[in-house]
Amino acid sequence: MTPDVRRYERSSAGNGYHVGFRCGGQRFSGLAVATLSAGGCSFAAPEALVDLLDRIEVGGTFEEVVLEHDGLPREPLRARVAYTLGRHPHMVGLEFLEVPAPFRQLLLEQVRLLVQQQRSMSGY
């Protein structure tokens, strides 16, 4: 088994975390985030996006990526498609590009909080 070599800790996002972005001339918003880290996020793609993903390769970019959560500023980011998995749901992983240091710090704090909450709920 290959060890996990992530740059940033990752957590299941749970309720309250959503993502929006522009892709293929369309605006998507309110998509529930499945996992979150200071380096990116993943989400289940709606059908309209799945159709566009057929034309977007891994490495393609999304513009105006905004994490929608009360604890984060709505700062637009760029992100590249890191991976796509499955069919129903079709999961998409994004890697954030050129994240300002203060925003990355907020993301690190949010993820630590999520991890702590999940550990306390599971008894660890």
LINURJO-V402302 format. One record per pair of residues at least 4 apart in sequence whose C-alpha atoms are under 8 Angstrom apart, sorted by the first residue. I is the first residue (numbers start at 0). J is the second residue. D is the distance in Angstrom with one decimal. If there is no record, write none. Layout:
BEGIN
i:I j:J d:D
i:I j:J d:D
END
This chain:
BEGIN
i:6 j:38 d:7.5
i:7 j:36 d:6.1
i:7 j:37 d:6.0
i:7 j:38 d:6.3
i:7 j:107 d:7.8
i:8 j:36 d:5.9
i:8 j:37 d:7.5
i:8 j:107 d:7.8
i:8 j:110 d:7.2
i:8 j:111 d:7.9
i:9 j:34 d:6.7
i:9 j:35 d:5.6
i:9 j:36 d:4.5
i:9 j:37 d:7.8
i:9 j:110 d:6.6
i:10 j:34 d:5.4
i:10 j:35 d:5.5
i:10 j:36 d:6.6
i:10 j:110 d:6.1
i:10 j:113 d:6.5
i:10 j:114 d:6.0
i:11 j:33 d:5.7
i:11 j:34 d:4.3
i:11 j:35 d:6.4
i:11 j:113 d:7.5
i:11 j:114 d:8.0
i:12 j:16 d:6.3
i:12 j:32 d:6.0
i:12 j:33 d:5.4
i:12 j:34 d:5.0
i:12 j:35 d:5.7
i:12 j:113 d:7.0
i:13 j:32 d:7.4
i:13 j:33 d:6.8
i:14 j:31 d:7.6
i:15 j:31 d:7.9
i:15 j:67 d:7.9
i:15 j:68 d:6.1
i:15 j:69 d:8.0
i:16 j:31 d:6.1
i:16 j:32 d:5.5
i:16 j:66 d:7.1
i:16 j:67 d:6.0
i:16 j:68 d:5.3
i:17 j:28 d:7.6
i:17 j:29 d:5.2
i:17 j:30 d:5.1
i:17 j:31 d:4.4
i:17 j:32 d:5.0
i:17 j:66 d:5.9
i:17 j:67 d:4.9
i:17 j:68 d:6.6
i:18 j:28 d:6.0
i:18 j:29 d:5.8
i:18 j:30 d:5.2
i:18 j:31 d:6.6
i:18 j:32 d:6.3
i:18 j:64 d:7.0
i:18 j:65 d:5.7
i:18 j:66 d:4.6
i:18 j:67 d:5.5
i:19 j:26 d:7.3
i:19 j:27 d:5.2
i:19 j:28 d:3.8
i:19 j:29 d:6.0
i:19 j:30 d:6.5
i:19 j:63 d:7.7
i:19 j:64 d:5.6
i:19 j:65 d:5.2
i:19 j:66 d:6.6
i:19 j:67 d:7.2
i:20 j:26 d:5.9
i:20 j:27 d:5.4
i:20 j:28 d:6.4
i:20 j:61 d:6.4
i:20 j:62 d:6.0
i:20 j:63 d:5.1
i:20 j:64 d:4.2
i:20 j:65 d:6.2
i:21 j:25 d:5.6
i:21 j:26 d:4.5
i:21 j:27 d:6.2
i:21 j:61 d:6.0
i:21 j:62 d:5.2
i:21 j:63 d:5.8
i:21 j:64 d:6.9
i:22 j:26 d:6.5
i:22 j:27 d:7.7
i:22 j:51 d:7.9
i:22 j:61 d:5.5
i:22 j:62 d:6.7
i:23 j:51 d:6.8
i:29 j:67 d:7.3
i:30 j:42 d:6.8
i:30 j:43 d:7.3
i:30 j:44 d:7.6
i:31 j:42 d:6.1
i:31 j:43 d:7.2
i:32 j:40 d:6.7
i:32 j:41 d:5.8
i:32 j:42 d:4.7
i:32 j:43 d:7.6
i:33 j:40 d:7.3
i:33 j:41 d:5.4
i:33 j:42 d:5.0
i:33 j:43 d:7.4
i:34 j:40 d:5.4
i:34 j:41 d:5.2
i:34 j:42 d:7.2
i:35 j:39 d:6.1
i:35 j:40 d:4.4
i:35 j:41 d:6.8
i:35 j:110 d:6.8
i:36 j:40 d:6.1
i:36 j:106 d:6.7
i:36 j:107 d:6.9
i:36 j:110 d:6.1
i:37 j:103 d:5.6
i:37 j:104 d:7.6
i:37 j:106 d:4.9
i:37 j:107 d:5.3
i:37 j:110 d:7.5
i:38 j:94 d:5.8
i:38 j:95 d:5.5
i:38 j:103 d:7.9
i:39 j:78 d:7.9
i:39 j:92 d:7.3
i:39 j:93 d:5.3
i:39 j:94 d:4.3
i:39 j:95 d:5.0
i:40 j:92 d:5.8
i:40 j:93 d:5.4
i:40 j:94 d:6.9
i:41 j:90 d:6.7
i:41 j:91 d:5.4
i:41 j:92 d:4.2
i:41 j:93 d:6.0
i:42 j:90 d:5.6
i:42 j:91 d:5.5
i:42 j:92 d:6.8
i:43 j:88 d:5.7
i:43 j:89 d:5.5
i:43 j:90 d:4.5
i:43 j:91 d:6.3
i:44 j:48 d:5.9
i:44 j:49 d:6.1
i:44 j:88 d:7.0
i:44 j:89 d:5.5
i:44 j:90 d:6.0
i:44 j:91 d:6.5
i:45 j:49 d:6.3
i:45 j:89 d:7.8
i:46 j:50 d:6.4
i:47 j:51 d:6.8
i:48 j:52 d:6.1
i:49 j:53 d:6.7
i:49 j:89 d:7.2
i:50 j:54 d:7.7
i:51 j:55 d:6.5
i:52 j:56 d:7.0
i:55 j:59 d:5.8
i:56 j:80 d:7.6
i:57 j:79 d:7.6
i:57 j:80 d:5.1
i:57 j:81 d:5.8
i:57 j:82 d:5.9
i:57 j:83 d:7.5
i:58 j:79 d:5.3
i:58 j:80 d:5.0
i:58 j:81 d:6.1
i:59 j:79 d:5.4
i:59 j:80 d:5.5
i:60 j:77 d:6.9
i:60 j:78 d:5.5
i:60 j:79 d:4.2
i:60 j:80 d:6.1
i:61 j:77 d:5.9
i:61 j:78 d:5.3
i:61 j:79 d:6.1
i:61 j:80 d:7.5
i:62 j:75 d:7.9
i:62 j:76 d:6.8
i:62 j:77 d:4.9
i:62 j:78 d:6.8
i:63 j:75 d:4.7
i:63 j:76 d:5.4
i:63 j:77 d:6.0
i:64 j:75 d:5.2
i:64 j:76 d:4.8
i:64 j:77 d:5.8
i:64 j:78 d:6.8
i:65 j:73 d:5.7
i:65 j:74 d:6.0
i:65 j:75 d:5.0
i:65 j:76 d:6.4
i:66 j:71 d:7.2
i:66 j:72 d:8.0
i:66 j:73 d:6.3
i:66 j:74 d:7.7
i:67 j:71 d:7.2
i:67 j:73 d:6.6
i:68 j:72 d:7.8
i:70 j:109 d:7.7
i:71 j:105 d:7.0
i:71 j:106 d:7.8
i:72 j:102 d:8.0
i:76 j:95 d:6.9
i:76 j:96 d:7.0
i:76 j:97 d:7.5
i:76 j:98 d:6.8
i:77 j:95 d:6.1
i:77 j:96 d:5.4
i:77 j:97 d:7.2
i:78 j:93 d:5.9
i:78 j:94 d:5.3
i:78 j:95 d:4.3
i:78 j:96 d:5.1
i:79 j:93 d:5.6
i:79 j:94 d:5.3
i:79 j:95 d:6.6
i:79 j:96 d:7.1
i:80 j:91 d:7.1
i:80 j:92 d:6.0
i:80 j:93 d:4.8
i:80 j:94 d:6.4
i:81 j:91 d:7.7
i:81 j:92 d:5.3
i:81 j:93 d:5.2
i:81 j:94 d:5.8
i:82 j:91 d:5.9
i:82 j:92 d:5.1
i:82 j:93 d:7.2
i:83 j:89 d:7.0
i:83 j:90 d:5.6
i:83 j:91 d:4.5
i:83 j:92 d:6.3
i:84 j:89 d:5.8
i:84 j:90 d:5.1
i:84 j:91 d:6.6
i:85 j:89 d:4.9
i:85 j:90 d:6.3
i:86 j:90 d:7.8
i:98 j:102 d:6.7
i:98 j:103 d:6.2
i:99 j:103 d:6.2
i:100 j:104 d:6.2
i:101 j:105 d:6.4
i:102 j:106 d:6.3
i:103 j:107 d:6.2
i:104 j:108 d:6.3
i:105 j:109 d:6.2
i:106 j:110 d:6.2
i:107 j:111 d:6.2
i:108 j:112 d:6.2
i:109 j:113 d:6.2
i:110 j:114 d:6.1
i:111 j:115 d:6.1
i:112 j:116 d:6.2
i:113 j:117 d:6.2
i:114 j:118 d:6.1
i:115 j:119 d:6.1
i:116 j:120 d:6.2
i:117 j:121 d:6.2
i:118 j:122 d:6.0
i:118 j:123 d:5.0
i:119 j:123 d:6.0
END
